[in-house]
């Protein structure tokens, strides 16, 4: 990787002579004398060895996956070509336009809660690492905009948010392509009388985070997003209550809120503080942080619980922007980090024998990708402020955080006991029978006739590979013993989801850049 592959001894002599002169000059002139040219390995000090994975390829595919999850009218540049238009009348049941957005996983329902979290995490990935993404930056922005265009529709009416399209129970009773949907496209909303603080605050976070993504490239759109974020957060804070109370028959058990809505209020306020720089949100965080659970030890970060993410994000305001009033968030973030590091006094995380972070059987890989993102992001903040983490006397450096994150990503990409990549389409061996209706059924191009509701179920137990490759999809992953059966019917391990992919985008951009692949 480091040098040109000339076979002549004279070329080698010249190369080594140049390297000697560069190193000698650097002694005289200091660190600034190190070359930025890609021919020298010096800028890869953190990972001095050759990369074991093509992180750039994985990055490309991790973003492409979102095109396979699109609902609505597909654009001419659609890359996952076996998909077609779907859900073109979504919202009509409530006389509103709710066309677009994403199907969350392997079914055909649009759930607003995980969609908003997906949007926030895609946006955070671009905010922190978009500058490294090169040609993939535009694709990442398009993935975000596909979501925010929909979230703007869902929040168009004041004090009302449309939080779901599709009856999940009836949808799950069918195994059909999104293009063939004939189950009810019921519309569910939250409002003053049926509040949903967690969905509203997460939606505000998504809109605020996305406004930062588009601030330079599309300032008009960015301003629209942040204005809507402010209004939606006001609604979330004023009319408090969990959406899984009023909408329980429809959102549970799929995306029930188990952690309460306090984490989303803190998370939403943190993103609005970052997007607006308004003292109002800083005051809100200072006044309400403790009651909203800033220092709780709930060390799980995902679509339901945002406490850890809020701590990491707010620690940046202290570490990088020097907002002294938020100094406690460094301690809160450190406590989370210490819970992850094996061998430290406060370590509580569980790992499989093969080294994978393991939280739970159902879609465990979502916690692997979200944790890896927080590790590389916090390492970035610590590095910029020349800080470390102290775990009961054990010093944890940014390098250690990056090493742990890389180990998790490498496991996902194939460095594991069964030598399988858990990203569809990446590597020599990957899941072939994912729990995903569109991927598992013949495409419109090969089978134009409609496939009826129950006709597709005959395929769920089939051992034949899915006919359509959902490029970049990351599945739920192996069990606590590193086992993965690759069975289509096993939704806990074989179903992909947008919120599994979204945090990985940032980690892959960082790793691809670190190894000179971008």
C-alpha positions in Angstrom: 0.0 0.0 0.0 2.7 2.4 0.9 5.1 2.4 -2.1 5.0 2.0 -5.8 5.6 -1.6 -6.9 8.7 -1.0 -9.1 11.0 -4.0 -9.3 14.2 -2.2 -10.1 16.8 -1.7 -7.3 17.4 1.8 -8.5 13.7 2.7 -7.8 13.9 1.2 -4.4 17.1 3.1 -3.7 15.5 6.4 -4.8 12.4 5.7 -2.6 14.4 5.0 0.5 16.7 8.0 -0.2 13.6 10.2 -0.5 12.2 8.8 2.7 15.5 9.3 4.6 15.6 13.0 3.4 12.0 13.5 4.4 12.5 12.1 7.9 15.7 14.1 8.3 13.9 17.3 7.3 11.1 16.6 9.7 13.7 16.4 12.6 14.8 19.9 11.6 11.4 21.4 10.8 9.1 19.6 13.2 5.9 17.7 12.5 4.9 20.1 9.7 7.6 18.6 7.6 5.8 15.3 7.3 4.6 14.8 3.8 0.9 14.7 3.0 1.5 12.7 -0.2 -0.2 9.3 -0.1 3.1 7.4 -0.9 4.2 7.4 2.8 2.5 5.5 5.7 3.2 8.2 8.3 -0.3 9.6 8.3 -1.6 6.2 9.2 0.1 6.2 12.6 -3.1 5.0 14.3 -3.4 1.9 12.1 0.1 1.3 10.7 -0.7 -2.0 9.1 -2.5 -2.7 5.9 -6.3 -2.7 6.2 -7.8 -6.2 6.3 -11.0 -4.8 4.8 -12.1 -2.6 1.9 -13.9 0.0 4.1 -14.6 2.2 1.1 -16.5 -0.6 -0.6 -18.4 -1.3 2.6 -19.2 2.5 3.0 -20.6 2.6 -0.6 -22.8 -0.4 0.0 -23.9 0.7 3.5 -25.4 3.9 2.0 -26.8 2.1 -1.1 -28.9 -0.1 1.2 -31.2 2.9 1.9 -32.3 3.0 -1.7 -33.6 -0.6 -1.3 -35.8 0.7 1.6 -37.3 3.6 -0.2 -41.0 4.1 -0.3 -42.7 6.3 -2.8 -41.9 7.3 -6.4 -38.3 6.2 -7.1 -35.9 8.7 -8.9 -34.2 8.0 -12.2 -30.8 7.5 -10.5 -32.2 4.7 -8.3 -29.3 2.2 -8.0 -31.1 -0.8 -6.5 -32.9 -1.5 -9.7 -35.1 -4.4 -8.7 -37.2 -2.0 -6.6 -40.1 -0.1 -8.1 -42.6 2.6 -7.0 -44.7 1.8 -3.9 -47.0 3.4 -1.4 -48.0 6.2 -3.9 -51.3 6.8 -2.1 -49.9 6.8 1.4 -51.6 9.4 3.6 -54.8 9.4 1.6 -56.7 7.7 4.4 -56.2 10.9 6.4 -56.3 13.3 3.4 -52.6 14.1 3.7 -49.6 13.5 1.6 -47.4 10.9 3.3 -45.7 9.5 0.1 -42.0 8.7 0.6 -39.8 7.9 3.5 -38.4 4.5 4.4 -39.7 1.0 5.3 -37.9 0.4 8.5 -36.8 -3.2 8.0 -38.1 -6.3 6.1 -41.8 -5.4 6.1 -43.8 -2.6 4.4 -44.7 -0.4 7.3 -43.4 3.2 7.8 -42.7 3.6 11.5 -41.9 7.3 12.3 -40.0 6.6 15.5 -37.1 4.5 14.1 -37.2 6.4 10.8 -36.5 9.7 12.7 -33.6 8.0 14.7 -32.2 6.6 11.5 -32.2 10.2 10.1 -30.5 11.6 13.1 -27.8 9.0 13.0 -27.2 9.4 9.2 -26.9 13.1 9.8 -24.5 12.7 12.7 -22.4 10.4 10.6 -22.2 13.1 7.9 -21.6 16.0 10.4 -18.6 14.2 12.0 -17.2 12.3 9.0 -18.8 13.7 5.9 -15.6 15.7 5.1 -13.8 12.3 4.6 -16.5 10.7 2.4 -15.4 12.1 -0.9 -17.7 10.8 -3.6 -20.0 9.1 -1.1 -21.0 12.4 0.6 -23.6 13.2 -2.1 -25.2 9.7 -1.8 -25.3 10.1 2.0 -27.0 13.4 1.7 -29.6 12.0 -0.7 -30.3 9.2 1.8 -30.9 11.8 4.5 -33.0 14.0 2.3 -35.3 11.1 1.3 -36.1 10.9 5.0 -36.3 14.6 5.8 -38.6 15.3 2.9 -41.0 12.7 4.4 -40.6 14.1 8.0 -41.4 17.6 6.7 -44.7 16.1 5.3 -45.4 14.3 8.6 -45.0 17.5 10.6 -46.7 19.9 8.2 -49.6 20.6 10.6 -48.8 22.3 13.9 -49.1 20.2 17.0 -49.7 17.1 14.9 -47.2 14.4 13.7 -48.1 11.5 11.5 -46.0 8.7 13.1 -47.0 5.6 11.1 -48.4 4.5 7.8 -49.6 0.9 7.5 -51.3 -1.5 9.9 -48.4 -3.6 11.2 -50.5 -6.5 12.3 -52.2 -6.8 8.9 -49.0 -6.1 7.0 -47.2 -8.9 8.9 -50.0 -11.3 8.0 -48.8 -11.0 4.4 -45.5 -11.8 2.7 -45.7 -9.5 -0.3 -43.5 -7.0 -2.2 -44.0 -3.3 -1.3 -45.0 -2.8 -5.0 -47.9 -5.3 -4.4 -49.2 -4.0 -1.1 -52.9 -4.4 -0.6 -53.0 -4.3 3.2 -54.6 -1.2 4.8 -52.3 1.9 4.6 -53.8 3.2 7.9 -52.4 6.5 9.2 -51.6 7.1 12.8 -50.9 10.4 14.4 -50.0 12.1 17.7 -51.5 15.4 18.7 -52.4 17.4 21.8 -55.0 14.8 22.9 -52.8 11.8 22.0 -49.2 13.0 22.8 -46.1 11.2 21.8 -43.2 13.1 23.3 -40.5 10.6 22.4 -41.4 10.5 18.7 -41.9 14.2 18.5 -38.5 14.9 20.2 -36.7 12.4 18.1 -38.2 13.9 15.0 -37.1 17.4 16.2 -33.6 15.9 16.7 -33.6 14.5 13.1 -34.7 17.7 11.6 -32.2 19.7 13.6 -29.3 17.4 12.8 -30.2 17.3 9.1 -30.3 21.1 9.0 -26.5 21.0 9.8 -25.9 18.7 7.0 -27.5 21.0 4.4 -26.4 24.3 6.0 -23.8 25.1 3.2 -25.1 23.1 0.3 -28.7 24.1 0.5 -29.2 26.9 3.1 -32.9 27.5 2.2 -33.7 23.8 2.9 -31.5 23.9 6.1 -33.5 26.9 7.5 -36.8 25.1 6.8 -35.5 22.0 8.6 -34.4 24.0 11.7 -37.5 26.1 11.9 -39.6 22.9 11.8 -37.3 21.3 14.4 -37.9 24.2 16.8 -41.7 23.9 16.4 -41.8 20.2 16.8 -39.6 20.2 19.9 -42.0 22.8 21.5 -44.9 20.4 20.8 -42.9 17.5 22.3 -42.1 19.4 25.4 -45.5 21.0 26.0 -47.7 18.0 25.4 -45.9 15.2 27.3 -46.8 11.5 27.2 -45.5 8.3 25.6 -46.9 7.5 22.2 -47.1 3.8 23.1 -49.9 4.7 25.4 -52.4 6.2 23.0 -51.3 4.2 20.0 -50.5 1.0 21.9 -52.4 -1.4 19.6 -50.6 -0.1 16.6 -47.0 0.6 17.6 -46.5 -2.2 20.1 -44.8 -4.6 20.3 -42.9 -3.3 17.2 -41.6 0.0 18.4 -43.0 0.4 21.9 -41.2 3.0 24.0 -39.6 1.2 26.8 -37.1 3.8 28.1 -39.5 6.7 28.6 -39.5 10.0 26.7 -37.0 11.8 28.9 -34.0 10.6 26.9 -35.5 12.0 23.7 -36.2 15.4 25.3 -32.5 15.7 26.3 -31.4 14.4 22.9 -33.7 16.7 21.0 -32.6 19.7 23.1 -28.9 18.8 22.5 -29.4 18.7 18.8 -31.3 22.0 18.8 -28.6 23.6 20.8 -26.1 22.4 18.3 -28.2 23.5 15.3 -29.3 26.9 16.6 -26.5 27.9 19.1 -29.4 29.4 21.1 -28.9 30.0 24.7 -32.4 28.9 25.3 -31.6 25.2 24.6 -28.5 25.4 26.8 -30.6 26.8 29.6 -33.1 24.0 29.0 -30.4 21.4 29.3 -28.9 22.9 32.4 -32.3 23.2 34.1 -33.7 19.8 33.1 -30.7 17.6 32.5 -30.8 15.7 35.8 -34.6 15.1 35.7 -34.2 13.9 32.1 -31.7 11.3 33.1 -28.4 12.8 32.1 -26.5 10.7 34.7 -28.4 7.4 34.5 -26.4 4.3 33.9 -28.5 3.0 31.0 -25.6 2.2 28.7 -27.6 1.1 25.7 -27.8 3.3 22.6 -30.4 2.7 19.9 -33.8 3.7 18.5 -35.4 3.5 22.0 -32.8 5.0 24.4 -30.8 8.1 23.5 -29.3 9.0 26.8 -25.8 7.8 25.9 -25.9 9.6 22.5 -27.0 12.8 24.3 -24.1 12.5 26.8 -21.5 12.1 24.0 -23.0 14.9 21.9 -23.1 17.3 24.9 -19.6 16.4 25.9 -18.5 17.8 22.5 -19.9 21.2 23.5 -17.6 21.1 26.6 -14.5 19.4 25.1 -14.4 21.2 21.7 -16.6 24.3 22.0 -15.5 24.9 25.7 -19.0 25.3 27.0 -17.9 25.0 30.7 -21.4 24.6 32.0 -21.6 21.2 30.3 -18.5 19.8 32.0 -20.5 17.1 33.8 -21.3 15.5 30.4 -17.6 14.5 30.0 -18.0 12.5 33.2 -21.3 11.0 32.1 -19.8 10.1 28.7 -16.7 8.6 30.4 -18.9 6.4 32.6 -20.4 4.9 29.5 -17.0 4.4 27.9 -15.7 2.7 31.0 -18.6 0.3 30.9 -17.5 -0.9 27.4 -13.8 -1.4 27.9 -12.9 -5.0 28.9 -10.6 -5.3 31.9 -11.3 -1.9 33.4 -12.8 -1.7 36.9 -16.2 -0.5 35.7 -16.6 -2.8 32.7 -20.0 -4.3 32.4 -20.4 -5.0 28.6 -20.8 -8.6 27.4 -18.9 -9.9 24.4 -19.2 -13.1 22.5 -16.3 -15.6 22.5 -15.4 -14.2 19.1 -15.3 -10.6 20.5 -18.6 -9.1 19.4 -20.4 -6.7 21.7 -23.6 -8.5 22.8 -26.6 -6.8 24.2 -29.6 -9.0 23.2 -30.8 -11.7 20.9 -33.1 -9.5 18.8 -31.1 -7.4 16.2 -28.0 -7.2 18.3 -26.0 -5.7 15.5 -27.8 -2.4 15.9 -26.0 -1.9 19.2 -22.7 -2.9 17.6 -23.0 -0.3 14.9 -24.3 2.5 17.3 -21.6 1.8 19.9 -18.8 1.7 17.3 -20.0 5.1 16.0 -20.0 6.6 19.5 -16.5 5.2 20.1 -14.9 6.8 17.0 -16.8 10.0 17.6 -15.8 10.4 21.2 -12.3 9.5 20.3 -12.4 12.4 17.8 -13.6 14.8 20.5 -11.0 13.6 23.1 -8.2 13.9 20.5 -9.1 17.5 19.6 -9.1 18.5 23.3 -6.1 16.4 24.3 -8.1 14.4 26.8 -8.3 10.8 27.9 -10.8 8.7 29.9 -10.0 7.6 33.4 -11.7 4.3 34.4 -10.9 3.8 38.1 -7.2 4.4 37.7 -7.0 2.8 34.2 -6.3 5.4 31.5 -8.2 4.8 28.3 -6.8 6.7 25.3 -8.7 7.7 22.1 -6.5 5.1 20.3 -8.0 2.4 22.5 -11.5 3.5 21.6 -10.7 3.4 17.9 -9.2 0.0 18.3 -12.3 -1.4 20.0 -14.6 0.2 17.3 -12.4 -1.2 14.5 -12.6 -4.6 16.1 -16.4 -4.5 16.1 -16.6 -3.3 12.5 -14.1 -5.9 11.4 -16.1 -8.6 13.1 -19.2 -7.4 11.2 -17.3 -7.4 7.9 -16.0 -11.0 8.3 -13.3 -11.3 11.0 -15.4 -13.7 13.1 -15.4 -17.4 14.0 -17.7 -18.3 11.0 -15.8 -16.1 8.6 -19.0 -14.4 7.4 -19.7 -10.8 6.5 -23.0 -9.7 8.0 -23.3 -7.0 5.3 -25.2 -8.3 2.3 -23.1 -8.0 -0.9 -19.8 -7.4 1.0 -17.0 -10.1 1.1 -16.9 -13.6 -0.2 -19.6 -15.0 2.2 -22.6 -13.1 3.5 -26.2 -13.8 4.4 -28.2 -15.2 1.5 -31.6 -15.7 3.0 -32.4 -12.4 4.8 -35.8 -11.7 6.4 -37.0 -9.2 3.8 -40.0 -9.4 1.6 -38.8 -7.4 -1.4 -35.4 -9.2 -1.4 -36.9 -12.7 -1.0 -39.7 -12.5 -3.7 -39.2 -12.4 -7.5 -38.8 -8.8 -8.7 -41.4 -7.0 -10.9 -39.0 -7.3 -13.8 -38.9 -11.1 -13.6 -42.4 -11.6 -12.3 -44.7 -8.8 -13.4 -47.9 -10.4 -12.1 -49.1 -9.6 -8.6 -48.0 -12.0 -5.8 -51.0 -12.3 -3.5 -50.8 -11.6 0.3 -50.2 -15.2 1.5 -48.6 -16.6 -1.6 -45.2 -15.4 -0.6 -45.1 -17.4 2.7 -44.1 -20.5 0.8 -40.7 -18.9 0.3 -40.0 -18.0 4.0 -39.0 -21.6 4.8 -37.2 -22.2 1.5 -33.5 -22.8 1.6 -33.0 -21.1 -1.8 -31.1 -17.8 -1.7 -33.0 -14.5 -2.0 -33.4 -13.6 -5.7 -32.7 -9.9 -5.2 -29.5 -8.7 -3.4 -30.3 -5.9 -1.0 -26.9 -4.4 -1.3 -25.3 -3.2 1.9 -28.0 -4.5 4.3 -26.7 -5.4 7.7 -28.7 -8.2 9.4 -29.4 -8.6 13.1 -26.3 -10.7 13.4 -25.1 -13.8 15.3 -26.2 -15.0 18.7 -24.1 -14.9 22.0 -22.1 -17.9 20.8 -21.2 -16.4 17.4 -23.7 -18.7 15.6 -25.7 -17.6 12.6 -28.1 -20.0 10.9 -28.9 -17.7 7.9 -32.6 -18.6 7.9 -35.2 -16.3 6.3 -37.7 -17.0 9.0 -35.4 -15.9 11.8 -36.2 -12.2 12.0 -34.1 -11.7 15.2 -30.9 -12.6 13.4 -31.6 -12.3 9.7 -33.7 -9.1 9.4 -31.9 -5.8 8.2 -33.0 -2.4 9.5 -32.3 1.2 8.6 -31.2 2.0 12.2 -28.6 -0.8 12.0 -26.9 0.8 8.9 -27.2 4.5 9.8 -24.5 4.7 12.5 -22.1 2.4 10.6 -21.9 5.0 7.8 -19.8 7.3 10.0 -17.6 4.5 11.3 -16.8 3.2 7.8 -16.0 6.7 6.5 -13.6 7.2 9.4 -11.9 3.8 8.8 -11.7 4.2 5.0 -10.0 7.5 5.5 -7.7 6.2 8.1 -6.4 3.5 5.8 -6.0 5.9 2.8 -8.9 4.3 0.9 -10.8 7.6 0.5 
